[in-house]
Amino acid sequence: MHIHPPALETHKSHMSSDWLDRDLSLLAFNVRVLDWAKRTDVPLLERLRYLCIVSSNLDEFFEVRAALYTSLAKPKAALSEIDAQAQASLSQAAHELVHQQYALYNDSLMPAFAKAGVRILSHNERNAEQRHWVKNYFEREARPLLLPVGLDPAHPFPQIANKSLNFIVRLSGKDAFGRDNEIAIVKVPRSLPRVIQLPEKISGRRLLFVSISSVIRAHLEELFPGRVVGEFSQFRVTRHSDLAVDEEDVKNLRTALRHGLVHRNFGQAIRLEVSEGCSQYLSDFLLHQFELPLSALYRVHGPVNLVRLNQLIDLIDRPKWLFPPYQSSIPKQFKVNTSIFEQLQSGDVLIHQPYESFDGVLAFLREAVRDKHVLAIKQTIYRTGADSELMELLREAVQRGKEVTVVVELKARFDEEANINWAEKLEYIGAQVVYGVVGLKTHAKMLLVSRREGRLIRRYAHLSTGNYNPKTAKLYTDLSHLTSDAKITQDVETVFNLLANQSKIPRLNKLMLAPFHLQKNLIELTKQTAQAAHEGQKCRIILKMNTLTDESLMEALVHAGQSGVQIDLIIRGACMLPAQRAGFTDNIRVRSIIGRFLEHSRVFYFAAGKQESLYLSSADWMNRNMLRRVELAWPVEDPKLRQRIFNECLQTYLQDYVDAWVMHANGQYVRATPPKSRSATPKVYTSAQQQLMAIYGGSKN
């Protein structure tokens, strides 16, 4: 088991010099997310939440994407001009984003909270009574858990866990043994809350808080009796955390991954955050210990871990400072007091999450588990969470004597432990648990139910663009498709068989499957629209997804656009394809929607002459999704459902001038501006998400 950075990706495409940089595009996405924290029309606690989201996204970026660039910046690295430029550009963009975060925190958010009667008090701002309370808190809650480590040959620099809060202290005077070792490290346990509310009796009518770093900082001297604390600083190191295993060389993937989780917190150091006032002596000392270049140092004016300010949101009981609660509605296609199996026999059902409730999916599984005619249930698990009713239902199905097969993706990043635990629980009670295909992640989201109906066994399937996770289903936009279509359900059965026995490349009726057919078929659909354009027929492409970085697919889109096809791309995050670049992508427009909910659904629409097709998918248009994962795309053939998806997921988003950003030819994003109106009364625009919340009527003020 190793935790190491990925190899440098090489670009073989002759167009590769025309593509935008993926990682810079990913950082630009976070700039758009940060804009929500800047918006004064957003409730105050939600603005803070968006700031925390950006910090969390940056943590993952450094844990997964930035290791290569950090390695390139080291003095001994042999850099090409292109590599050096890439490293410098990425470092500059990351530092600028962090600067924007803390400027917003200090100059906008904290003053807004202070005006509303909420403050995080530093030691200098606390009165005598408050300092007395903080000292008691330190002695009672913090000090028993702190063990300062003075560095000497017998006490080398300690292992510092990924993203943990620590202090480095420079001491004067001699220790108890007459030595003048001057550096000490204080680790702050994760069990200590990062934000502590002061009691009402010493807060007056305000909500006053202190940070744990401020509490410890105020009492550092007490941790080193007989010594004088000179320089000190908070610090936090981010480490490369992408688990890598040689699957061909391990006998038990689950055991290897569980072993690797132990070491994840101590992978290669990537980023070092210190307080803005940290001395150069201490920052140089830390950079040397972590073997990091100067470009990996981030001096911050505030908490070194903004993510943990989420605790402040939980502590402040001010409903008006949050978005109005949104209660997902019952799926409108569901009929009250009617079996879901009966409904699916007469037509497909679509659930648009989170506007419609994920409970509809749970209701389908719940009915399958408790229906005496259901014989078998098969399901893929990618990210379901540690506490999941869905997984408990699968356990109940086993206990009721049904054949249960679960394909668990153990390598779902940062969900490995939860998935391993569920796999072991299910195996223990007799479920058939398989782990997909060696070398490929199983990212397809599918659930198959086999039910005896008279002399026949009929199949019912659920396919989804998102995960089987009830919590994220309230926050992510996704589409769930329930069907009893004989060809689709047969295809789903075939894919499950492939994942279990890996016998041969499957022939499918309607599904497109990665890594076999999906990329090739999407290219072919794109070519068909180009051919229709050459023939003067109707042609159109509209694609909605999270990420667009696959070069073969981007080339196909460029050629289709140059053939005259009008192409609209709704890409939430990283997009390497430049929009409306003269002579190259004149007919391609790119927009990004950042809203209250995380846009997650993948919808692919192609029109070529009289042929219209619309697919839903678990896959973004990325090379890894097309060639190194098991992914699905499936057609929606019911005309009403297809029109509903087109209206709600594509057309509404193309008409969003509130939450939308559009890409310019230079790759920069700007806020979408509505077309000029000739009417004397200006049109009032609402966002796509606001429209859908209004349509489904789940918002409760």
FINUDREN-654906 format. One record per residue (C-alpha): residue number from 1; x, y, z. Coordinates in steps of 0.02 Angstrom, whole numbers, always signed. Example, Ala and Ser with C-alpha at 12.3 -4.5 7.8 and 13.67 -1.06 7.14 Angstrom:
! FINUDREN-654906
 pos      u      v      w
   1   +615   -225   +390
   2   +684    -53   +357
END
This chain:
! FINUDREN-654906
 pos      u      v      w
   1     +0     +0     +0
   2    +69   +170    -50
   3     +8   +348    -36
   4   +100   +439   -173
   5    +64   +572   -304
   6     +2   +522   -476
   7   +115   +519   -626
   8   +116   +670   -739
   9    -24   +653   -866
  10    +33   +664  -1046
  11    -74   +737  -1184
  12    -64   +649  -1352
  13   -197   +749  -1440
  14   -143   +866  -1579
  15   -265   +990  -1503
  16   -194   +976  -1328
  17   -113  +1148  -1334
  18   -286  +1222  -1361
  19   -360  +1146  -1203
  20   -375  +1242  -1041
  21   -279  +1184   -888
  22   -384  +1063   -786
  23   -319  +1112   -614
  24   -331  +1298   -646
  25   -509  +1267   -704
  26   -543  +1174   -542
  27   -478  +1321   -440
  28   -583  +1439   -545
  29   -736  +1336   -498
  30   -697  +1370   -316
  31   -688  +1556   -353
  32   -867  +1541   -414
  33   -917  +1448   -255
  34   -831  +1582   -150
  35   -939  +1712   -237
  36  -1088  +1642   -140
  37   -997  +1687    +20
  38   -980  +1864    -46
  39  -1162  +1887    -94
  40  -1258  +1998    +27
  41  -1423  +1924    -32
  42  -1369  +1757    +42
  43  -1410  +1728   +228
  44  -1262  +1761   +342
  45  -1233  +1584   +406
  46  -1250  +1515   +230
  47  -1115  +1637   +173
  48  -1001  +1564   +307
  49  -1048  +1389   +250
  50   -993  +1428    +72
  51   -827  +1492   +139
  52   -807  +1326   +230
  53   -854  +1230    +72
  54   -715  +1316    -24
  55   -592  +1272   +113
  56   -649  +1091   +110
  57   -634  +1087    -79
  58   -459  +1159    -67
  59   -410  +1028    +61
  60   -463   +891    -60
  61   -377   +979   -204
  62   -212   +977   -110
  63   -240   +800    -47
  64   -275   +731   -220
  65   -220   +848   -360
  66    -74   +955   -302
  67    +59   +827   -254
  68   +137   +828   -426
  69   +154  +1018   -428
  70   +232  +1020   -254
  71   +360   +891   -312
  72   +399   +994   -466
  73   +434  +1147   -358
  74   +570  +1062   -255
  75   +748  +1123   -286
  76   +812   +959   -356
  77   +668   +936   -477
  78   +719   +940   -660
  79   +586  +1051   -738
  80   +540  +1080   -916
  81   +483  +1255   -959
  82   +304  +1192   -973
  83   +311  +1105   -803
  84   +387  +1258   -719
  85   +254  +1371   -793
  86   +115  +1251   -740
  87   +182  +1243   -563
  88   +200  +1432   -550
  89    +26  +1465   -621
  90    -57  +1341   -507
  91    +35  +1405   -353
  92    -11  +1584   -393
  93   -195  +1540   -420
  94   -204  +1439   -258
  95   -121  +1576   -156
  96   -237  +1707   -230
  97   -390  +1602   -189
  98   -333  +1580     -8
  99   -298  +1767     +2
 100   -476  +1802    -58
 101   -546  +1683    +72
 102   -462  +1766   +220
 103   -495  +1941   +155
 104   -679  +1896   +146
 105   -673  +1817   +319
 106   -589  +1967   +402
 107   -659  +2114   +303
 108   -836  +2058   +268
 109   -902  +1906   +361
 110   -833  +1939   +535
 111   -888  +2123   +533
 112  -1061  +2068   +474
 113  -1072  +1944   +618
 114  -1010  +2074   +740
 115  -1143  +2196   +682
 116  -1272  +2059   +714
 117  -1206  +2029   +891
 118  -1094  +1878   +857
 119   -907  +1883   +889
 120   -760  +1765   +904
 121   -656  +1851  +1037
 122   -467  +1852  +1036
 123   -373  +1853  +1202
 124   -347  +2041  +1193
 125   -534  +2070  +1166
 126   -589  +1969  +1318
 127   -627  +2058  +1482
 128   -566  +1997  +1650
 129   -720  +1890  +1684
 130   -710  +1810  +1512
 131   -524  +1776  +1531
 132   -557  +1692  +1698
 133   -687  +1579  +1618
 134   -570  +1537  +1473
 135   -430  +1495  +1594
 136   -544  +1376  +1689
 137   -597  +1297  +1525
 138   -415  +1275  +1475
 139   -371  +1192  +1640
 140   -525  +1082  +1641
 141   -546  +1030  +1458
 142   -387  +1065  +1361
 143   -234  +1050  +1470
 144   -263   +867  +1521
 145   -258   +820  +1336
 146   -104   +921  +1286
 147    +71   +848  +1289
 148   +202   +972  +1227
 149   +352   +887  +1147
 150   +521   +974  +1163
 151   +631   +925  +1017
 152   +801   +846  +1048
 153   +893   +691   +984
 154   +784   +580  +1095
 155   +626   +672  +1043
 156   +633   +700   +855
 157   +503   +799   +760
 158   +339   +704   +790
 159   +224   +630   +660
 160    +98   +766   +616
 161    -67   +700   +553
 162   -150   +764   +395
 163   -250   +925   +424
 164   -225   +923   +614
 165   -206  +1083   +716
 166    -37  +1108   +799
 167    +72  +1242   +879
 168   +258  +1266   +855
 169   +345  +1361   +996
 170   +519  +1435  +1011
 171   +578  +1438  +1192
 172   +717  +1532  +1280
 173   +805  +1476  +1440
 174   +860  +1299  +1481
 175   +757  +1144  +1513
 176   +758  +1041  +1673
 177   +918   +954  +1619
 178  +1012  +1113  +1582
 179   +995  +1103  +1393
 180   +940  +1245  +1281
 181   +837  +1148  +1154
 182   +720  +1283  +1093
 183   +585  +1207   +981
 184   +429  +1121  +1047
 185   +273  +1054   +963
 186    +99  +1052  +1039
 187    -30   +942   +953
 188   -212   +994   +975
 189   -323   +839   +990
 190   -465   +825   +864
 191   -582   +789  +1009
 192   -573   +970  +1067
 193   -706  +1082   +987
 194   -631  +1216   +876
 195   -760  +1346   +929
 196   -824  +1366  +1108
 197   -973  +1473  +1157
 198   -955  +1583  +1311
 199  -1095  +1570  +1441
 200  -1235  +1697  +1431
 201  -1193  +1772  +1600
 202  -1027  +1838  +1534
 203  -1088  +1874  +1357
 204  -1226  +1998  +1390
 205  -1351  +1998  +1248
 206  -1223  +1945  +1120
 207  -1167  +1776  +1056
 208   -984  +1768  +1102
 209   -864  +1629  +1057
 210   -680  +1587  +1074
 211   -576  +1475   +963
 212   -479  +1331  +1037
 213   -321  +1399   +957
 214   -348  +1564  +1049
 215   -377  +1471  +1213
 216   -215  +1373  +1197
 217   -117  +1520  +1131
 218   -165  +1623  +1285
 219    -95  +1487  +1400
 220    +56  +1424  +1306
 221   +173  +1486  +1444
 222    +86  +1370  +1568
 223   +133  +1219  +1463
 224   +319  +1261  +1481
 225   +352  +1303  +1664
 226   +522  +1383  +1690
 227   +540  +1428  +1506
 228   +496  +1586  +1412
 229   +388  +1571  +1256
 230   +457  +1683  +1120
 231   +398  +1650   +943
 232   +251  +1535   +910
 233   +125  +1495   +776
 234    -20  +1383   +733
 235    +17  +1266   +590
 236    -71  +1134   +488
 237     -2  +1019   +355
 238   -103   +944   +213
 239    -42   +776   +149
 240    -67   +677     -9
 241   -209   +559    +36
 242   -257   +463   -120
 243   -239   +279    -78
 244   -151   +176   -211
 245   -137    -12   -213
 246    -60   -130   -337
 247   -218   -232   -362
 248   -127   -362   -464
 249    -11   -392   -316
 250   -134   -404   -171
 251   -230   -559   -123
 252   -365   -467    -27
 253   -408   -289    -83
 254   -514   -256    +71
 255   -373   -302   +190
 256   -247   -200    +90
 257   -358    -46    +92
 258   -395    -60   +277
 259   -208    -67   +308
 260   -183    +84   +196
 261   -312   +187   +292
 262   -198   +179   +444
 263    -62   +270   +346
 264   -170   +394   +250
 265   -146   +530   +381
 266    +41   +524   +356
 267    +67   +532   +168
 268   +181   +652    +77
 269   +165   +831   +141
 270    +92   +948    +10
 271    +42  +1112    +92
 272    +93  +1202   +252
 273    -22  +1331   +331
 274    +44  +1445   +468
 275    -17  +1603   +555
 276    +17  +1763   +462
 277   +135  +1821   +600
 278   +239  +1662   +601
 279   +424  +1708   +601
 280   +531  +1659   +454
 281   +638  +1555   +572
 282   +490  +1446   +621
 283   +415  +1436   +446
 284   +585  +1387   +374
 285   +604  +1257   +512
 286   +434  +1180   +468
 287   +465  +1185   +281
 288   +628  +1092   +311
 289   +544   +961   +421
 290   +407   +928   +293
 291   +528   +940   +145
 292   +421  +1071    +61
 293   +466  +1214    -58
 294   +428  +1394    -12
 295   +281  +1395   -134
 296   +193  +1266    -23
 297   +188  +1390   +123
 298    +23  +1480   +155
 299    +22  +1620   +283
 300   -157  +1650   +340
 301   -236  +1791   +437
 302   -357  +1690   +542
 303   -393  +1508   +586
 304   -280  +1388   +491
 305   -430  +1276   +464
 306   -581  +1373   +405
 307   -676  +1209   +375
 308   -699  +1186   +562
 309   -798  +1350   +570
 310   -944  +1240   +519
 311   -959  +1214   +708
 312  -1005  +1397   +726
 313  -1151  +1373   +607
 314  -1215  +1231   +716
 315  -1197  +1334   +876
 316  -1294  +1487   +817
 317  -1482  +1464   +828
 318  -1539  +1596   +705
 319  -1656  +1519   +575
 320  -1668  +1684   +480
 321  -1482  +1676   +448
 322  -1507  +1513   +352
 323  -1594  +1470   +189
 324  -1781  +1441   +214
 325  -1803  +1255   +251
 326  -1839  +1153    +96
 327  -1939   +994   +115
 328  -1927   +880    -35
 329  -2097   +833   -105
 330  -2162   +658   -133
 331  -2117   +604   -312
 332  -2261   +669   -415
 333  -2275   +509   -518
 334  -2302   +403   -363
 335  -2482   +352   -333
 336  -2542   +345   -153
 337  -2577   +172    -83
 338  -2521    +87   -243
 339  -2382    -40   -261
 340  -2229    +34   -347
 341  -2211   -127   -444
 342  -2388   -104   -512
 343  -2347    +74   -563
 344  -2189    +22   -654
 345  -2284   -109   -751
 346  -2378    +33   -835
 347  -2233   +153   -860
 348  -2067   +221   -799
 349  -2050   +337   -650
 350  -1929   +482   -635
 351  -1875   +562   -471
 352  -1790   +732   -481
 353  -1688   +752   -322
 354  -1684   +848   -208
 355  -1843   +932   -267
 356  -1926   +762   -253
 357  -1878   +654   -107
 358  -1748   +515   -110
 359  -1872   +426     +3
 360  -1952   +369   -160
 361  -1798   +263   -193
 362  -1802   +197    -16
 363  -1988   +158    -37
 364  -1947    +54   -191
 365  -1813    -44    -99
 366  -1920    -58    +57
 367  -2062   -133    -43
 368  -1942   -252   -129
 369  -1869   -310    +37
 370  -2041   -345   +112
 371  -2130   -413    -41
 372  -2143   -602    -27
 373  -2134   -621   -216
 374  -1963   -537   -231
 375  -1828   -667   -249
 376  -1667   -568   -272
 377  -1595   -394   -251
 378  -1433   -334   -329
 379  -1357   -162   -296
 380  -1199    -61   -320
 381  -1131    +40   -174
 382  -1012   +186   -202
 383  -1045   +318    -70
 384  -1186   +273    +48
 385  -1121   +345   +211
 386  -1085   +267   +379
 387  -1266   +276   +439
 388  -1383   +218   +302
 389  -1561   +154   +304
 390  -1530    +86   +130
 391  -1393    -30   +193
 392  -1500    -83   +339
 393  -1637   -129   +215
 394  -1515   -240   +121
 395  -1471   -326   +285
 396  -1657   -351   +318
 397  -1676   -427   +144
 398  -1543   -557   +184
 399  -1629   -597   +347
 400  -1793   -620   +254
 401  -1712   -752   +146
 402  -1690   -655    -16
 403  -1537   -674   -125
 404  -1439   -513   -101
 405  -1288   -467   -205
 406  -1196   -305   -169
 407  -1056   -235   -276
 408   -958   -126   -155
 409   -831     -2   -222
 410   -699     -7    -88
 411   -594   +129   -170
 412   -724   +269   -165
 413   -608   +409   -110
 414   -628   +456    +74
 415   -773   +332    +92
 416   -663   +177    +96
 417   -685   +142   +282
 418   -875   +156   +280
 419   -886    +43   +127
 420   -768    -87   +203
 421   -873    -90   +361
 422  -1035   -115   +264
 423   -957   -251   +157
 424   -904   -347   +312
 425  -1074   -328   +396
 426  -1165   -391   +241
 427  -1046   -535   +214
 428  -1063   -587   +395
 429  -1251   -616   +379
 430  -1240   -705   +211
 431  -1252   -576    +72
 432  -1148   -604    -84
 433  -1021   -460    -85
 434   -908   -428   -233
 435   -785   -288   -265
 436   -802   -257   -450
 437   -659   -271   -573
 438   -473   -263   -535
 439   -403    -94   -589
 440   -573    -12   -617
 441   -686    +83   -499
 442   -868    +33   -506
 443   -954   +203   -515
 444  -1117   +148   -597
 445  -1271   +171   -487
 446  -1395    +30   -512
 447  -1518    -75   -414
 448  -1603   -229   -486
 449  -1752   -322   -412
 450  -1807   -493   -476
 451  -1989   -535   -434
 452  -2094   -689   -470
 453  -2256   -645   -557
 454  -2354   -801   -599
 455  -2244   -914   -703
 456  -2125   -774   -749
 457  -1987   -684   -658
 458  -1996   -499   -696
 459  -1856   -375   -665
 460  -1867   -196   -600
 461  -1721    -76   -601
 462  -1669    +87   -525
 463  -1533   +186   -614
 464  -1464   +350   -549
 465  -1346   +492   -590
 466  -1302   +503   -404
 467  -1255   +400   -253
 468  -1364   +295   -139
 469  -1338   +418     +2
 470  -1493   +490    +89
 471  -1395   +637   +161
 472  -1317   +701     +1
 473  -1481   +667    -90
 474  -1549   +819     +3
 475  -1406   +928    -58
 476  -1362   +864   -233
 477  -1467   +878   -391
 478  -1485   +705   -468
 479  -1605   +601   -570
 480  -1671   +431   -518
 481  -1751   +323   -652
 482  -1861   +175   -606
 483  -1909    +55   -745
 484  -1970   -119   -787
 485  -1917   -103   -970
 486  -1868   -281  -1016
 487  -1716   -233  -1119
 488  -1646   -110   -993
 489  -1671   -228   -846
 490  -1591   -369   -946
 491  -1442   -254   -978
 492  -1429   -215   -793
 493  -1429   -401   -755
 494  -1291   -425   -883
 495  -1185   -289   -803
 496  -1205   -366   -631
 497  -1151   -534   -702
 498   -999   -451   -781
 499   -950   -374   -614
 500   -966   -542   -528
 501   -882   -660   -653
 502   -792   -545   -777
 503   -815   -673   -913
 504   -826   -575  -1076
 505   -867   -403  -1146
 506  -1057   -392  -1136
 507  -1174   -359  -1279
 508  -1306   -238  -1220
 509  -1474   -186  -1290
 510  -1490     -6  -1232
 511  -1360    +34  -1099
 512  -1191   +109  -1140
 513  -1055    +40  -1028
 514   -882   +104   -986
 515   -744    +55  -1011
 516   -810    -38  -1164
 517   -938    +60  -1264
 518   -975   +225  -1179
 519   -840   +339  -1249
 520   -854   +264  -1424
 521  -1044   +281  -1426
 522  -1041   +461  -1364
 523   -917   +505  -1501
 524  -1030   +421  -1628
 525  -1183   +518  -1567
 526  -1082   +678  -1582
 527  -1028   +633  -1759
 528  -1208   +601  -1808
 529  -1254   +779  -1762
 530  -1106   +842  -1867
 531  -1167   +739  -2015
 532  -1342   +811  -1993
 533  -1266   +985  -1997
 534  -1175   +945  -2161
 535  -1340   +889  -2234
 536  -1430  +1045  -2178
 537  -1540   +952  -2055
 538  -1587   +994  -1876
 539  -1438   +971  -1760
 540  -1408  +1014  -1578
 541  -1306   +956  -1429
 542  -1340  +1003  -1248
 543  -1238   +919  -1112
 544  -1249   +938   -924
 545  -1115   +865   -812
 546   -990   +902   -674
 547   -827   +895   -770
 548   -767   +895   -951
 549   -585   +843   -976
 550   -584   +693  -1095
 551   -484   +744  -1248
 552   -563   +622  -1371
 553   -737   +682  -1326
 554   -684   +864  -1331
 555   -610   +839  -1504
 556   -775   +764  -1562
 557   -868   +916  -1493
 558   -747  +1036  -1579
 559   -772   +949  -1747
 560   -962   +949  -1724
 561   -960  +1135  -1682
 562   -851  +1173  -1833
 563   -977  +1076  -1938
 564  -1113  +1197  -1883
 565  -1189  +1110  -1732
 566  -1245  +1228  -1595
 567  -1176  +1157  -1433
 568  -1219  +1210  -1256
 569  -1118  +1138  -1112
 570  -1179  +1156   -933
 571  -1023  +1109   -835
 572  -1023  +1140   -648
 573   -836  +1118   -615
 574   -678  +1093   -717
 575   -695  +1116   -905
 576   -543  +1105  -1019
 577   -638  +1150  -1178
 578   -630  +1337  -1214
 579   -792  +1419  -1270
 580   -824  +1530  -1422
 581   -641  +1543  -1471
 582   -635  +1618  -1645
 583   -601  +1489  -1780
 584   -603  +1348  -1654
 585   -757  +1337  -1545
 586   -867  +1475  -1614
 587  -1025  +1370  -1594
 588   -988  +1304  -1419
 589  -1051  +1393  -1264
 590  -1003  +1344  -1087
 591  -1096  +1394   -929
 592  -1079  +1344   -747
 593  -1220  +1345   -620
 594  -1173  +1368   -437
 595  -1324  +1368   -323
 596  -1398  +1317   -157
 597  -1388  +1135   -210
 598  -1237  +1050   -285
 599  -1269  +1017   -470
 600  -1232   +832   -496
 601  -1348   +761   -630
 602  -1276   +709   -798
 603  -1390   +732   -947
 604  -1337   +711  -1130
 605  -1452   +773  -1270
 606  -1417   +746  -1455
 607  -1525   +798  -1603
 608  -1476   +740  -1776
 609  -1610   +763  -1908
 610  -1767   +674  -1852
 611  -1670   +574  -1724
 612  -1675   +643  -1546
 613  -1594   +551  -1402
 614  -1574   +592  -1218
 615  -1464   +493  -1099
 616  -1439   +499   -913
 617  -1274   +441   -842
 618  -1166   +411   -690
 619  -1015   +473   -788
 620   -934   +640   -818
 621   -838   +662   -979
 622   -669   +623   -905
 623   -539   +500   -968
 624   -544   +402   -805
 625   -733   +385   -813
 626   -729   +326   -992
 627   -581   +205   -983
 628   -542   +166   -801
 629   -713   +149   -721
 630   -871    +48   -737
 631   -999   +180   -786
 632  -1171   +179   -864
 633  -1271   +290   -979
 634  -1449   +243  -1022
 635  -1583   +315  -1136
 636  -1744   +395  -1079
 637  -1869   +342  -1212
 638  -2036   +390  -1136
 639  -2079   +553  -1229
 640  -2157   +637  -1077
 641  -2011   +596   -963
 642  -1886   +648  -1095
 643  -1973   +816  -1117
 644  -1981   +838   -930
 645  -1794   +810   -913
 646  -1758   +925  -1060
 647  -1863  +1063   -984
 648  -1805  +1047   -804
 649  -1622  +1001   -824
 650  -1571  +1085   -986
 651  -1685  +1224  -1048
 652  -1714  +1299   -874
 653  -1527  +1302   -843
 654  -1491  +1386  -1009
 655  -1611  +1525   -958
 656  -1534  +1552   -786
 657  -1464  +1728   -767
 658  -1453  +1728   -577
 659  -1337  +1584   -528
 660  -1254  +1558   -698
 661  -1078  +1599   -755
 662  -1024  +1595   -936
 663   -851  +1558  -1003
 664   -765  +1684  -1117
 665   -644  +1636  -1254
 666   -495  +1661  -1138
 667   -564  +1530  -1018
 668   -618  +1658   -888
 669   -793  +1649   -814
 670   -906  +1800   -791
 671  -1082  +1813   -724
 672  -1214  +1779   -856
 673  -1307  +1935   -910
 674  -1486  +1925   -975
 675  -1522  +1974  -1154
 676  -1574  +2153  -1181
 677  -1761  +2178  -1172
 678  -1859  +2294  -1284
 679  -2003  +2294  -1160
 680  -2031  +2444  -1049
 681  -2052  +2325   -902
 682  -1890  +2231   -869
 683  -1909  +2043   -850
 684  -1875  +1974   -678
 685  -1763  +1822   -686
 686  -1751  +1682   -560
 687  -1622  +1545   -548
 688  -1652  +1371   -615
 689  -1650  +1299   -440
 690  -1774  +1429   -377
 691  -1890  +1386   -520
 692  -1881  +1201   -482
 693  -1910  +1229   -296
 694  -2064  +1330   -343
 695  -2125  +1196   -464
 696  -2111  +1058   -335
 697  -2173  +1169   -194
 698  -2068  +1099    -54
 699  -2004  +1263    +19
 700  -2071  +1309   +190
 701  -2037  +1484   +255
END
